[in-house]
Structures are given as C-alpha cells and as structure tokens.
C-alpha cells in the first residue's frame, strides 16, 4: 500500500536533511522527484548541514497531480515524491498529494514545520494532519535555552520576540532584523530570551 507520510518538527530538526536522504535512497531503485517551496537555495532542497539537490520549485499554482502525471509520462514510472517545506502548500495541493497516493500508487513523503511563530498550525500542515496516512514527529533533541525540549519557533525582531505579522516574510529591507529561535512552550509564551542571549546583547 502506498502512503502519504507527514514528518514534522521544529526548525533545526533535520527535515531537509532527511528529505534529501530519502530521495537519495529511493532514487537508487525507483523513479521520483523532490519538491520544495521557499527553500534557502531556490529550486533546490538544501539542508543546514550543507547538502543540496535540485528540486521542483512549488508555488500556489502548481498542480501536483499534473506534475506527477508529467513525471510518469517522461520516465515511464512514478514510485515516489519527496516534498519539503510542505507547511507552505495550499489545502488543494495537499489534497492533490493524497490523490497521487491513491490514484497513482506512489509514496509521498512530506516534511514541514507544524506551527508558525504565532503558535498556530500552518495551513498545509493542518491539512496534512487531517489527510496523511502517517504522522511522524522528528526527534533530534532540539532544546530551548533552559534545556527543556524545544517545541515552538519564536520570531524575534531585533532580538525581541514578536507574535504578530505575516507568516511568510519577504525581506524588503524595511523591516527590523528578523531571526528565529527555538523555545519551549513556557519561554515561547513568556518571550524570555535566556541569560546567554542577554549577555551577548550587552556585549554587542
Ligand atoms: Zn525554555
């Protein structure tokens, strides 16, 4: 039975690294392709560890059923798709991925963040939670500064945590320096940055 899998985790949980590894392994014996959206390297999947591979760049207009059918026509087979940054996909696109699994018997491996900096489910991740055959939480022991397991992504503007704003930020040079940090829920809610960051800020 083919399957729609959703592997989710915080930033730094190795999602892209795992996506690249699965693509590499499956490509050895099967036919399929990588997709991504808003990756740090453009039409690639790139991991924080420095590995990258070419990928189909997804935008909201991409139809995954068409994409899968095109691959099948060009290569004579479609065994799998690996989809990174799936939190950004639309509801319709997640439903298309489910159809690729059900109608074309391909395995679809999706990877993404579960919640945004506001602590809300990303639309694509919510739909995957509803439709996926398997939901897998990635565990790589990411920690908050207090050493509790990190479960939330905090957005910081000039070092201060913020809770409002667009989910996808386009850097137009007009905004404060935006960074992200992993926090436990307690410190994501309180906004406390921890002693090390405070010292650095004083030193800087
Ligand atoms: Zn904490």
Boltz pocket constraint, residues with backbone or C-beta under 6 A from the ligand:
constraints:
  - pocket:
      binder: B
      contacts: [[A, 144], [A, 145], [A, 146], [A, 147], [A, 148], [A, 183], [A, 184], [A, 185], [A, 186], [A, 187]]
      max_distance: 6.0
